[in-house]
Amino acid sequence: MNKNTADGLYIREIELDFLHNIRLLRSKVAQWVQYQGCEDNQFGGVEFIFKSSQHSIYFKVKYRGEHNADYFNGYYTEIYSHFRALKYEELEL
């Protein structure tokens, strides 16, 4: 997904929180973190879920915008690819 698409999907604002969490992990753990979808939370926002496929680590990044989880889940593949590329760029893998 290119940068324009990230802006179009309104996920640009959660990139910094995602990268902050990736930086807190050792690279051997962080490399396994993947986007796992999102869900509406009880406070009217959306939580993007990121989990390690090899470890029992996960984190959620909150989004408080005009879209709900159903909207974002319709773009699962694009969002997954975007955060995967962002992670690899950060970890220089």
mmCIF file as gemmi writes it, N, C-alpha and C atoms, coordinates in Angstrom:
data_model
loop_
_atom_site.group_PDB
_atom_site.id
_atom_site.type_symbol
_atom_site.label_atom_id
_atom_site.label_alt_id
_atom_site.label_comp_id
_atom_site.label_asym_id
_atom_site.label_entity_id
_atom_site.label_seq_id
_atom_site.pdbx_PDB_ins_code
_atom_site.Cartn_x
_atom_site.Cartn_y
_atom_site.Cartn_z
_atom_site.occupancy
_atom_site.B_iso_or_equiv
_atom_site.pdbx_formal_charge
_atom_site.auth_seq_id
_atom_site.auth_asym_id
_atom_site.pdbx_PDB_model_num
ATOM 1 N N . MET Axp A 1 ? 0.866 -1.172 0 1 0 ? 1 A 1
ATOM 2 C CA . MET Axp A 1 ? 0 0 0 1 0 ? 1 A 1
ATOM 3 C C . MET Axp A 1 ? 0.902 1.221 0 1 0 ? 1 A 1
ATOM 4 N N . ASN Axp A 2 ? 0.632 2.157 -0.866 1 0 ? 2 A 1
ATOM 5 C CA . ASN Axp A 2 ? 1.476 3.348 -0.903 1 0 ? 2 A 1
ATOM 6 C C . ASN Axp A 2 ? 1.021 4.369 0.132 1 0 ? 2 A 1
ATOM 7 N N . LYS Axp A 3 ? 1.821 5.406 0.308 1 0 ? 3 A 1
ATOM 8 C CA . LYS Axp A 3 ? 1.537 6.406 1.339 1 0 ? 3 A 1
ATOM 9 C C . LYS Axp A 3 ? 0.195 7.101 1.121 1 0 ? 3 A 1
ATOM 10 N N . ASN Axp A 4 ? -0.168 7.333 -0.124 1 0 ? 4 A 1
ATOM 11 C CA . ASN Axp A 4 ? -1.459 7.974 -0.39 1 0 ? 4 A 1
ATOM 12 C C . ASN Axp A 4 ? -2.618 7.108 0.084 1 0 ? 4 A 1
ATOM 13 N N . THR Axp A 5 ? -2.488 5.799 -0.068 1 0 ? 5 A 1
ATOM 14 C CA . THR Axp A 5 ? -3.539 4.905 0.382 1 0 ? 5 A 1
ATOM 15 C C . THR Axp A 5 ? -3.638 4.921 1.898 1 0 ? 5 A 1
ATOM 16 N N . ALA Axp A 6 ? -2.49 4.971 2.594 1 0 ? 6 A 1
ATOM 17 C CA . ALA Axp A 6 ? -2.508 5.055 4.057 1 0 ? 6 A 1
ATOM 18 C C . ALA Axp A 6 ? -3.261 6.302 4.495 1 0 ? 6 A 1
ATOM 19 N N . ASP Axp A 7 ? -3.002 7.408 3.831 1 0 ? 7 A 1
ATOM 20 C CA . ASP Axp A 7 ? -3.731 8.634 4.145 1 0 ? 7 A 1
ATOM 21 C C . ASP Axp A 7 ? -5.208 8.458 3.838 1 0 ? 7 A 1
ATOM 22 N N . GLY Axp A 8 ? -5.509 7.814 2.723 1 0 ? 8 A 1
ATOM 23 C CA . GLY Axp A 8 ? -6.895 7.609 2.328 1 0 ? 8 A 1
ATOM 24 C C . GLY Axp A 8 ? -7.66 6.724 3.288 1 0 ? 8 A 1
ATOM 25 N N . LEU Axp A 9 ? -6.967 5.8 3.943 1 0 ? 9 A 1
ATOM 26 C CA . LEU Axp A 9 ? -7.613 4.909 4.905 1 0 ? 9 A 1
ATOM 27 C C . LEU Axp A 9 ? -7.559 5.463 6.325 1 0 ? 9 A 1
ATOM 28 N N . TYR Axp A 10 ? -6.998 6.638 6.491 1 0 ? 10 A 1
ATOM 29 C CA . TYR Axp A 10 ? -6.96 7.296 7.799 1 0 ? 10 A 1
ATOM 30 C C . TYR Axp A 10 ? -6.13 6.528 8.833 1 0 ? 10 A 1
ATOM 31 N N . ILE Axp A 11 ? -5.141 5.774 8.373 1 0 ? 11 A 1
ATOM 32 C CA . ILE Axp A 11 ? -4.316 5.032 9.331 1 0 ? 11 A 1
ATOM 33 C C . ILE Axp A 11 ? -2.984 5.718 9.607 1 0 ? 11 A 1
ATOM 34 N N . ARG Axp A 12 ? -2.725 6.812 8.937 1 0 ? 12 A 1
ATOM 35 C CA . ARG Axp A 12 ? -1.468 7.533 9.157 1 0 ? 12 A 1
ATOM 36 C C . ARG Axp A 12 ? -1.298 7.88 10.636 1 0 ? 12 A 1
ATOM 37 N N . GLU Axp A 13 ? -2.381 8.259 11.298 1 0 ? 13 A 1
ATOM 38 C CA . GLU Axp A 13 ? -2.285 8.709 12.689 1 0 ? 13 A 1
ATOM 39 C C . GLU Axp A 13 ? -1.9 7.603 13.666 1 0 ? 13 A 1
ATOM 40 N N . ILE Axp A 14 ? -2.065 6.339 13.304 1 0 ? 14 A 1
ATOM 41 C CA . ILE Axp A 14 ? -1.688 5.279 14.234 1 0 ? 14 A 1
ATOM 42 C C . ILE Axp A 14 ? -0.289 4.724 13.971 1 0 ? 14 A 1
ATOM 43 N N . GLU Axp A 15 ? 0.353 5.174 12.894 1 0 ? 15 A 1
ATOM 44 C CA . GLU Axp A 15 ? 1.689 4.681 12.578 1 0 ? 15 A 1
ATOM 45 C C . GLU Axp A 15 ? 2.688 4.951 13.696 1 0 ? 15 A 1
ATOM 46 N N . LEU Axp A 16 ? 2.653 6.134 14.271 1 0 ? 16 A 1
ATOM 47 C CA . LEU Axp A 16 ? 3.621 6.462 15.318 1 0 ? 16 A 1
ATOM 48 C C . LEU Axp A 16 ? 3.459 5.574 16.547 1 0 ? 16 A 1
ATOM 49 N N . ASP Axp A 17 ? 2.23 5.287 16.931 1 0 ? 17 A 1
ATOM 50 C CA . ASP Axp A 17 ? 2.005 4.386 18.068 1 0 ? 17 A 1
ATOM 51 C C . ASP Axp A 17 ? 2.466 2.963 17.738 1 0 ? 17 A 1
ATOM 52 N N . PHE Axp A 18 ? 2.21 2.52 16.519 1 0 ? 18 A 1
ATOM 53 C CA . PHE Axp A 18 ? 2.675 1.206 16.088 1 0 ? 18 A 1
ATOM 54 C C . PHE Axp A 18 ? 4.198 1.132 16.167 1 0 ? 18 A 1
ATOM 55 N N . LEU Axp A 19 ? 4.874 2.127 15.597 1 0 ? 19 A 1
ATOM 56 C CA . LEU Axp A 19 ? 6.34 2.129 15.602 1 0 ? 19 A 1
ATOM 57 C C . LEU Axp A 19 ? 6.896 2.225 17.022 1 0 ? 19 A 1
ATOM 58 N N . HIS Axp A 20 ? 6.245 2.978 17.881 1 0 ? 20 A 1
ATOM 59 C CA . HIS Axp A 20 ? 6.682 3.069 19.276 1 0 ? 20 A 1
ATOM 60 C C . HIS Axp A 20 ? 6.687 1.677 19.917 1 0 ? 20 A 1
ATOM 61 N N . ASN Axp A 21 ? 5.62 0.919 19.714 1 0 ? 21 A 1
ATOM 62 C CA . ASN Axp A 21 ? 5.542 -0.429 20.272 1 0 ? 21 A 1
ATOM 63 C C . ASN Axp A 21 ? 6.562 -1.37 19.654 1 0 ? 21 A 1
ATOM 64 N N . ILE Axp A 22 ? 6.791 -1.272 18.366 1 0 ? 22 A 1
ATOM 65 C CA . ILE Axp A 22 ? 7.795 -2.103 17.687 1 0 ? 22 A 1
ATOM 66 C C . ILE Axp A 22 ? 9.18 -1.815 18.266 1 0 ? 22 A 1
ATOM 67 N N . ARG Axp A 23 ? 9.476 -0.549 18.5 1 0 ? 23 A 1
ATOM 68 C CA . ARG Axp A 23 ? 10.79 -0.171 19.035 1 0 ? 23 A 1
ATOM 69 C C . ARG Axp A 23 ? 11.019 -0.674 20.452 1 0 ? 23 A 1
ATOM 70 N N . LEU Axp A 24 ? 9.966 -0.915 21.198 1 0 ? 24 A 1
ATOM 71 C CA . LEU Axp A 24 ? 10.088 -1.431 22.561 1 0 ? 24 A 1
ATOM 72 C C . LEU Axp A 24 ? 10.469 -2.912 22.595 1 0 ? 24 A 1
ATOM 73 N N . LEU Axp A 25 ? 10.259 -3.604 21.491 1 0 ? 25 A 1
ATOM 74 C CA . LEU Axp A 25 ? 10.537 -5.035 21.415 1 0 ? 25 A 1
ATOM 75 C C . LEU Axp A 25 ? 11.923 -5.297 20.841 1 0 ? 25 A 1
ATOM 76 N N . ARG Axp A 26 ? 12.51 -6.4 21.224 1 0 ? 26 A 1
ATOM 77 C CA . ARG Axp A 26 ? 13.754 -6.816 20.567 1 0 ? 26 A 1
ATOM 78 C C . ARG Axp A 26 ? 13.421 -7.171 19.126 1 0 ? 26 A 1
ATOM 79 N N . SER Axp A 27 ? 14.362 -6.955 18.238 1 0 ? 27 A 1
ATOM 80 C CA . SER Axp A 27 ? 14.089 -7.185 16.816 1 0 ? 27 A 1
ATOM 81 C C . SER Axp A 27 ? 13.736 -8.639 16.522 1 0 ? 27 A 1
ATOM 82 N N . LYS Axp A 28 ? 14.276 -9.582 17.288 1 0 ? 28 A 1
ATOM 83 C CA . LYS Axp A 28 ? 13.949 -10.996 17.064 1 0 ? 28 A 1
ATOM 84 C C . LYS Axp A 28 ? 12.49 -11.287 17.398 1 0 ? 28 A 1
ATOM 85 N N . VAL Axp A 29 ? 11.903 -10.493 18.26 1 0 ? 29 A 1
ATOM 86 C CA . VAL Axp A 29 ? 10.48 -10.633 18.588 1 0 ? 29 A 1
ATOM 87 C C . VAL Axp A 29 ? 9.652 -9.767 17.646 1 0 ? 29 A 1
ATOM 88 N N . ALA Axp A 30 ? 10.083 -8.543 17.45 1 0 ? 30 A 1
ATOM 89 C CA . ALA Axp A 30 ? 9.326 -7.591 16.628 1 0 ? 30 A 1
ATOM 90 C C . ALA Axp A 30 ? 9.119 -8.08 15.199 1 0 ? 30 A 1
ATOM 91 N N . GLN Axp A 31 ? 10.07 -8.82 14.674 1 0 ? 31 A 1
ATOM 92 C CA . GLN Axp A 31 ? 9.937 -9.282 13.29 1 0 ? 31 A 1
ATOM 93 C C . GLN Axp A 31 ? 8.721 -10.179 13.079 1 0 ? 31 A 1
ATOM 94 N N . TRP Axp A 32 ? 8.187 -10.776 14.138 1 0 ? 32 A 1
ATOM 95 C CA . TRP Axp A 32 ? 7.048 -11.676 14.029 1 0 ? 32 A 1
ATOM 96 C C . TRP Axp A 32 ? 5.711 -10.988 14.263 1 0 ? 32 A 1
ATOM 97 N N . VAL Axp A 33 ? 5.724 -9.716 14.604 1 0 ? 33 A 1
ATOM 98 C CA . VAL Axp A 33 ? 4.474 -8.997 14.875 1 0 ? 33 A 1
ATOM 99 C C . VAL Axp A 33 ? 3.733 -8.721 13.566 1 0 ? 33 A 1
ATOM 100 N N . GLN Axp A 34 ? 2.446 -9.031 13.564 1 0 ? 34 A 1
ATOM 101 C CA . GLN Axp A 34 ? 1.622 -8.855 12.378 1 0 ? 34 A 1
ATOM 102 C C . GLN Axp A 34 ? 0.294 -8.208 12.74 1 0 ? 34 A 1
ATOM 103 N N . TYR Axp A 35 ? -0.246 -7.484 11.781 1 0 ? 35 A 1
ATOM 104 C CA . TYR Axp A 35 ? -1.586 -6.913 11.942 1 0 ? 35 A 1
ATOM 105 C C . TYR Axp A 35 ? -2.593 -8.055 11.959 1 0 ? 35 A 1
ATOM 106 N N . GLN Axp A 36 ? -3.505 -8.046 12.939 1 0 ? 36 A 1
ATOM 107 C CA . GLN Axp A 36 ? -4.474 -9.125 13.089 1 0 ? 36 A 1
ATOM 108 C C . GLN Axp A 36 ? -5.922 -8.658 12.955 1 0 ? 36 A 1
ATOM 109 N N . GLY Axp A 37 ? -6.12 -7.44 12.511 1 0 ? 37 A 1
ATOM 110 C CA . GLY Axp A 37 ? -7.474 -6.921 12.372 1 0 ? 37 A 1
ATOM 111 C C . GLY Axp A 37 ? -7.749 -5.84 13.402 1 0 ? 37 A 1
ATOM 112 N N . CYS Axp A 38 ? -8.988 -5.429 13.503 1 0 ? 38 A 1
ATOM 113 C CA . CYS Axp A 38 ? -9.342 -4.403 14.472 1 0 ? 38 A 1
ATOM 114 C C . CYS Axp A 38 ? -10.744 -4.651 14.999 1 0 ? 38 A 1
ATOM 115 N N . GLU Axp A 39 ? -11.03 -3.97 16.088 1 0 ? 39 A 1
ATOM 116 C CA . GLU Axp A 39 ? -12.34 -4.121 16.715 1 0 ? 39 A 1
ATOM 117 C C . GLU Axp A 39 ? -12.766 -2.793 17.3 1 0 ? 39 A 1
ATOM 118 N N . ASP Axp A 40 ? -14.067 -2.59 17.363 1 0 ? 40 A 1
ATOM 119 C CA . ASP Axp A 40 ? -14.603 -1.398 18.011 1 0 ? 40 A 1
ATOM 120 C C . ASP Axp A 40 ? -14.425 -1.554 19.512 1 0 ? 40 A 1
ATOM 121 N N . ASN Axp A 41 ? -14.073 -0.464 20.188 1 0 ? 41 A 1
ATOM 122 C CA . ASN Axp A 41 ? -13.995 -0.543 21.643 1 0 ? 41 A 1
ATOM 123 C C . ASN Axp A 41 ? -15.196 0.156 22.263 1 0 ? 41 A 1
ATOM 124 N N . GLN Axp A 42 ? -15.358 0.029 23.554 1 0 ? 42 A 1
ATOM 125 C CA . GLN Axp A 42 ? -16.545 0.553 24.223 1 0 ? 42 A 1
ATOM 126 C C . GLN Axp A 42 ? -16.565 2.069 24.333 1 0 ? 42 A 1
ATOM 127 N N . PHE Axp A 43 ? -15.468 2.728 23.981 1 0 ? 43 A 1
ATOM 128 C CA . PHE Axp A 43 ? -15.393 4.178 24.102 1 0 ? 43 A 1
ATOM 129 C C . PHE Axp A 43 ? -15.629 4.892 22.776 1 0 ? 43 A 1
ATOM 130 N N . GLY Axp A 44 ? -16.081 4.164 21.775 1 0 ? 44 A 1
ATOM 131 C CA . GLY Axp A 44 ? -16.405 4.77 20.497 1 0 ? 44 A 1
ATOM 132 C C . GLY Axp A 44 ? -15.246 4.851 19.525 1 0 ? 44 A 1
ATOM 133 N N . GLY Axp A 45 ? -14.137 4.225 19.831 1 0 ? 45 A 1
ATOM 134 C CA . GLY Axp A 45 ? -12.993 4.213 18.933 1 0 ? 45 A 1
ATOM 135 C C . GLY Axp A 45 ? -12.772 2.818 18.372 1 0 ? 45 A 1
ATOM 136 N N . VAL Axp A 46 ? -11.665 2.671 17.684 1 0 ? 46 A 1
ATOM 137 C CA . VAL Axp A 46 ? -11.277 1.396 17.088 1 0 ? 46 A 1
ATOM 138 C C . VAL Axp A 46 ? -9.904 1.032 17.636 1 0 ? 46 A 1
ATOM 139 N N . GLU Axp A 47 ? -9.697 -0.238 17.897 1 0 ? 47 A 1
ATOM 140 C CA . GLU Axp A 47 ? -8.388 -0.717 18.318 1 0 ? 47 A 1
ATOM 141 C C . GLU Axp A 47 ? -7.824 -1.636 17.245 1 0 ? 47 A 1
ATOM 142 N N . PHE Axp A 48 ? -6.655 -1.27 16.727 1 0 ? 48 A 1
ATOM 143 C CA . PHE Axp A 48 ? -5.942 -2.102 15.772 1 0 ? 48 A 1
ATOM 144 C C . PHE Axp A 48 ? -5.121 -3.102 16.575 1 0 ? 48 A 1
ATOM 145 N N . ILE Axp A 49 ? -5.213 -4.368 16.231 1 0 ? 49 A 1
ATOM 146 C CA . ILE Axp A 49 ? -4.568 -5.427 16.998 1 0 ? 49 A 1
ATOM 147 C C . ILE Axp A 49 ? -3.354 -5.953 16.234 1 0 ? 49 A 1
ATOM 148 N N . PHE Axp A 50 ? -2.233 -6.022 16.941 1 0 ? 50 A 1
ATOM 149 C CA . PHE Axp A 50 ? -0.988 -6.544 16.389 1 0 ? 50 A 1
ATOM 150 C C . PHE Axp A 50 ? -0.504 -7.656 17.307 1 0 ? 50 A 1
ATOM 151 N N . LYS Axp A 51 ? -0.205 -8.832 16.735 1 0 ? 51 A 1
ATOM 152 C CA . LYS Axp A 51 ? 0.228 -9.987 17.521 1 0 ? 51 A 1
ATOM 153 C C . LYS Axp A 51 ? 1.451 -10.618 16.889 1 0 ? 51 A 1
ATOM 154 N N . SER Axp A 52 ? 2.252 -11.234 17.755 1 0 ? 52 A 1
ATOM 155 C CA . SER Axp A 52 ? 3.377 -12.026 17.278 1 0 ? 52 A 1
ATOM 156 C C . SER Axp A 52 ? 2.875 -13.414 16.911 1 0 ? 52 A 1
ATOM 157 N N . SER Axp A 53 ? 3.327 -13.911 15.789 1 0 ? 53 A 1
ATOM 158 C CA . SER Axp A 53 ? 2.94 -15.267 15.387 1 0 ? 53 A 1
ATOM 159 C C . SER Axp A 53 ? 3.795 -16.326 16.073 1 0 ? 53 A 1
ATOM 160 N N . GLN Axp A 54 ? 4.867 -15.911 16.751 1 0 ? 54 A 1
ATOM 161 C CA . GLN Axp A 54 ? 5.777 -16.86 17.384 1 0 ? 54 A 1
ATOM 162 C C . GLN Axp A 54 ? 5.898 -16.678 18.898 1 0 ? 54 A 1
ATOM 163 N N . HIS Axp A 55 ? 5.33 -15.62 19.429 1 0 ? 55 A 1
ATOM 164 C CA . HIS Axp A 55 ? 5.446 -15.313 20.851 1 0 ? 55 A 1
ATOM 165 C C . HIS Axp A 55 ? 4.076 -14.934 21.396 1 0 ? 55 A 1
ATOM 166 N N . SER Axp A 56 ? 3.955 -14.886 22.696 1 0 ? 56 A 1
ATOM 167 C CA . SER Axp A 56 ? 2.664 -14.547 23.302 1 0 ? 56 A 1
ATOM 168 C C . SER Axp A 56 ? 2.546 -13.037 23.539 1 0 ? 56 A 1
ATOM 169 N N . ILE Axp A 57 ? 3.038 -12.268 22.607 1 0 ? 57 A 1
ATOM 170 C CA . ILE Axp A 57 ? 3.033 -10.813 22.715 1 0 ? 57 A 1
ATOM 171 C C . ILE Axp A 57 ? 2.01 -10.233 21.749 1 0 ? 57 A 1
ATOM 172 N N . TYR Axp A 58 ? 1.275 -9.262 22.242 1 0 ? 58 A 1
ATOM 173 C CA . TYR Axp A 58 ? 0.368 -8.517 21.375 1 0 ? 58 A 1
ATOM 174 C C . TYR Axp A 58 ? 0.22 -7.114 21.936 1 0 ? 58 A 1
ATOM 175 N N . PHE Axp A 59 ? -0.202 -6.197 21.093 1 0 ? 59 A 1
ATOM 176 C CA . PHE Axp A 59 ? -0.53 -4.848 21.543 1 0 ? 59 A 1
ATOM 177 C C . PHE Axp A 59 ? -1.631 -4.301 20.66 1 0 ? 59 A 1
ATOM 178 N N . LYS Axp A 60 ? -2.313 -3.308 21.192 1 0 ? 60 A 1
ATOM 179 C CA . LYS Axp A 60 ? -3.4 -2.657 20.468 1 0 ? 60 A 1
ATOM 180 C C . LYS Axp A 60 ? -3.068 -1.18 20.331 1 0 ? 60 A 1
ATOM 181 N N . VAL Axp A 61 ? -3.422 -0.635 19.193 1 0 ? 61 A 1
ATOM 182 C CA . VAL Axp A 61 ? -3.237 0.794 18.937 1 0 ? 61 A 1
ATOM 183 C C . VAL Axp A 61 ? -4.619 1.397 18.737 1 0 ? 61 A 1
ATOM 184 N N . LYS Axp A 62 ? -4.891 2.438 19.479 1 0 ? 62 A 1
ATOM 185 C CA . LYS Axp A 62 ? -6.218 3.06 19.441 1 0 ? 62 A 1
ATOM 186 C C . LYS Axp A 62 ? -6.319 4.103 18.324 1 0 ? 62 A 1
ATOM 187 N N . TYR Axp A 63 ? -7.475 4.114 17.69 1 0 ? 63 A 1
ATOM 188 C CA . TYR Axp A 63 ? -7.817 5.08 16.643 1 0 ? 63 A 1
ATOM 189 C C . TYR Axp A 63 ? -9.133 5.72 17.05 1 0 ? 63 A 1
ATOM 190 N N . ARG Axp A 64 ? -9.166 7.028 17.047 1 0 ? 64 A 1
ATOM 191 C CA . ARG Axp A 64 ? -10.411 7.73 17.393 1 0 ? 64 A 1
ATOM 192 C C . ARG Axp A 64 ? -10.788 8.653 16.242 1 0 ? 64 A 1
ATOM 193 N N . GLY Axp A 65 ? -11.346 8.076 15.234 1 0 ? 65 A 1
ATOM 194 C CA . GLY Axp A 65 ? -11.744 8.854 14.074 1 0 ? 65 A 1
ATOM 195 C C . GLY Axp A 65 ? -13.168 8.545 13.692 1 0 ? 65 A 1
ATOM 196 N N . GLU Axp A 66 ? -13.482 8.853 12.458 1 0 ? 66 A 1
ATOM 197 C CA . GLU Axp A 66 ? -14.868 8.724 12.024 1 0 ? 66 A 1
ATOM 198 C C . GLU Axp A 66 ? -15.239 7.326 11.536 1 0 ? 66 A 1
ATOM 199 N N . HIS Axp A 67 ? -14.274 6.427 11.398 1 0 ? 67 A 1
ATOM 200 C CA . HIS Axp A 67 ? -14.572 5.101 10.859 1 0 ? 67 A 1
ATOM 201 C C . HIS Axp A 67 ? -14.616 4.05 11.955 1 0 ? 67 A 1
ATOM 202 N N . ASN Axp A 68 ? -15.36 2.968 11.693 1 0 ? 68 A 1
ATOM 203 C CA . ASN Axp A 68 ? -15.457 1.876 12.658 1 0 ? 68 A 1
ATOM 204 C C . ASN Axp A 68 ? -14.66 0.671 12.164 1 0 ? 68 A 1
ATOM 205 N N . ALA Axp A 69 ? -14.641 -0.39 12.978 1 0 ? 69 A 1
ATOM 206 C CA . ALA Axp A 69 ? -13.848 -1.575 12.652 1 0 ? 69 A 1
ATOM 207 C C . ALA Axp A 69 ? -14.307 -2.236 11.356 1 0 ? 69 A 1
ATOM 208 N N . ASP Axp A 70 ? -15.603 -2.244 11.086 1 0 ? 70 A 1
ATOM 209 C CA . ASP Axp A 70 ? -16.089 -2.852 9.844 1 0 ? 70 A 1
ATOM 210 C C . ASP Axp A 70 ? -15.466 -2.189 8.624 1 0 ? 70 A 1
ATOM 211 N N . TYR Axp A 71 ? -15.315 -0.88 8.667 1 0 ? 71 A 1
ATOM 212 C CA . TYR Axp A 71 ? -14.694 -0.151 7.554 1 0 ? 71 A 1
ATOM 213 C C . TYR Axp A 71 ? -13.263 -0.644 7.342 1 0 ? 71 A 1
ATOM 214 N N . PHE Axp A 72 ? -12.477 -0.658 8.411 1 0 ? 72 A 1
ATOM 215 C CA . PHE Axp A 72 ? -11.063 -1.047 8.293 1 0 ? 72 A 1
ATOM 216 C C . PHE Axp A 72 ? -10.908 -2.522 7.952 1 0 ? 72 A 1
ATOM 217 N N . ASN Axp A 73 ? -11.748 -3.379 8.501 1 0 ? 73 A 1
ATOM 218 C CA . ASN Axp A 73 ? -11.643 -4.81 8.197 1 0 ? 73 A 1
ATOM 219 C C . ASN Axp A 73 ? -11.927 -5.099 6.73 1 0 ? 73 A 1
ATOM 220 N N . GLY Axp A 74 ? -12.589 -4.196 6.052 1 0 ? 74 A 1
ATOM 221 C CA . GLY Axp A 74 ? -12.795 -4.326 4.615 1 0 ? 74 A 1
ATOM 222 C C . GLY Axp A 74 ? -11.519 -4.094 3.816 1 0 ? 74 A 1
ATOM 223 N N . TYR Axp A 75 ? -10.507 -3.547 4.455 1 0 ? 75 A 1
ATOM 224 C CA . TYR Axp A 75 ? -9.208 -3.284 3.812 1 0 ? 75 A 1
ATOM 225 C C . TYR Axp A 75 ? -8.097 -4.059 4.51 1 0 ? 75 A 1
ATOM 226 N N . TYR Axp A 76 ? -8.418 -5.238 5.027 1 0 ? 76 A 1
ATOM 227 C CA . TYR Axp A 76 ? -7.472 -6.025 5.82 1 0 ? 76 A 1
ATOM 228 C C . TYR Axp A 76 ? -6.135 -6.221 5.093 1 0 ? 76 A 1
ATOM 229 N N . THR Axp A 77 ? -6.171 -6.689 3.862 1 0 ? 77 A 1
ATOM 230 C CA . THR Axp A 77 ? -4.944 -7.001 3.129 1 0 ? 77 A 1
ATOM 231 C C . THR Axp A 77 ? -4.077 -5.764 2.934 1 0 ? 77 A 1
ATOM 232 N N . GLU Axp A 78 ? -4.685 -4.657 2.583 1 0 ? 78 A 1
ATOM 233 C CA . GLU Axp A 78 ? -3.93 -3.425 2.375 1 0 ? 78 A 1
ATOM 234 C C . GLU Axp A 78 ? -3.289 -2.936 3.673 1 0 ? 78 A 1
ATOM 235 N N . ILE Axp A 79 ? -4.03 -2.999 4.761 1 0 ? 79 A 1
ATOM 236 C CA . ILE Axp A 79 ? -3.511 -2.543 6.053 1 0 ? 79 A 1
ATOM 237 C C . ILE Axp A 79 ? -2.412 -3.483 6.534 1 0 ? 79 A 1
ATOM 238 N N . TYR Axp A 80 ? -2.632 -4.784 6.397 1 0 ? 80 A 1
ATOM 239 C CA . TYR Axp A 80 ? -1.617 -5.775 6.771 1 0 ? 80 A 1
ATOM 240 C C . TYR Axp A 80 ? -0.311 -5.494 6.021 1 0 ? 80 A 1
ATOM 241 N N . SER Axp A 81 ? -0.386 -5.309 4.723 1 0 ? 81 A 1
ATOM 242 C CA . SER Axp A 81 ? 0.798 -5.059 3.894 1 0 ? 81 A 1
ATOM 243 C C . SER Axp A 81 ? 1.487 -3.752 4.28 1 0 ? 81 A 1
ATOM 244 N N . HIS Axp A 82 ? 0.703 -2.743 4.568 1 0 ? 82 A 1
ATOM 245 C CA . HIS Axp A 82 ? 1.263 -1.452 4.94 1 0 ? 82 A 1
ATOM 246 C C . HIS Axp A 82 ? 2.087 -1.553 6.221 1 0 ? 82 A 1
ATOM 247 N N . PHE Axp A 83 ? 1.515 -2.162 7.255 1 0 ? 83 A 1
ATOM 248 C CA . PHE Axp A 83 ? 2.238 -2.259 8.524 1 0 ? 83 A 1
ATOM 249 C C . PHE Axp A 83 ? 3.397 -3.249 8.457 1 0 ? 83 A 1
ATOM 250 N N . ARG Axp A 84 ? 3.296 -4.239 7.61 1 0 ? 84 A 1
ATOM 251 C CA . ARG Axp A 84 ? 4.426 -5.152 7.417 1 0 ? 84 A 1
ATOM 252 C C . ARG Axp A 84 ? 5.602 -4.398 6.809 1 0 ? 84 A 1
ATOM 253 N N . ALA Axp A 85 ? 5.353 -3.615 5.784 1 0 ? 85 A 1
ATOM 254 C CA . ALA Axp A 85 ? 6.419 -2.83 5.157 1 0 ? 85 A 1
ATOM 255 C C . ALA Axp A 85 ? 6.994 -1.802 6.126 1 0 ? 85 A 1
ATOM 256 N N . LEU Axp A 86 ? 6.142 -1.168 6.89 1 0 ? 86 A 1
ATOM 257 C CA . LEU Axp A 86 ? 6.589 -0.177 7.875 1 0 ? 86 A 1
ATOM 258 C C . LEU Axp A 86 ? 7.479 -0.832 8.924 1 0 ? 86 A 1
ATOM 259 N N . LYS Axp A 87 ? 7.098 -2.021 9.381 1 0 ? 87 A 1
ATOM 260 C CA . LYS Axp A 87 ? 7.889 -2.76 10.369 1 0 ? 87 A 1
ATOM 261 C C . LYS Axp A 87 ? 9.246 -3.122 9.787 1 0 ? 87 A 1
ATOM 262 N N . TYR Axp A 88 ? 9.286 -3.661 8.577 1 0 ? 88 A 1
ATOM 263 C CA . TYR Axp A 88 ? 10.554 -4.058 7.971 1 0 ? 88 A 1
ATOM 264 C C . TYR Axp A 88 ? 11.455 -2.868 7.721 1 0 ? 88 A 1
ATOM 265 N N . GLU Axp A 89 ? 10.858 -1.751 7.352 1 0 ? 89 A 1
ATOM 266 C CA . GLU Axp A 89 ? 11.639 -0.528 7.161 1 0 ? 89 A 1
ATOM 267 C C . GLU Axp A 89 ? 12.269 -0.083 8.495 1 0 ? 89 A 1
ATOM 268 N N . GLU Axp A 90 ? 11.507 -0.136 9.55 1 0 ? 90 A 1
ATOM 269 C CA . GLU Axp A 90 ? 11.992 0.257 10.877 1 0 ? 90 A 1
ATOM 270 C C . GLU Axp A 90 ? 13.088 -0.695 11.369 1 0 ? 90 A 1
ATOM 271 N N . LEU Axp A 91 ? 12.899 -1.975 11.162 1 0 ? 91 A 1
ATOM 272 C CA . LEU Axp A 91 ? 13.867 -2.982 11.637 1 0 ? 91 A 1
ATOM 273 C C . LEU Axp A 91 ? 14.999 -3.201 10.657 1 0 ? 91 A 1
ATOM 274 N N . GLU Axp A 92 ? 14.882 -2.613 9.484 1 0 ? 92 A 1
ATOM 275 C CA . GLU Axp A 92 ? 15.873 -2.764 8.405 1 0 ? 92 A 1
ATOM 276 C C . GLU Axp A 92 ? 16.114 -4.218 8.066 1 0 ? 92 A 1
ATOM 277 N N . LEU Axp A 93 ? 15.023 -4.952 7.877 1 0 ? 93 A 1
ATOM 278 C CA . LEU Axp A 93 ? 15.107 -6.367 7.521 1 0 ? 93 A 1
ATOM 279 C C . LEU Axp A 93 ? 15.002 -6.547 6.027 1 0 ? 93 A 1
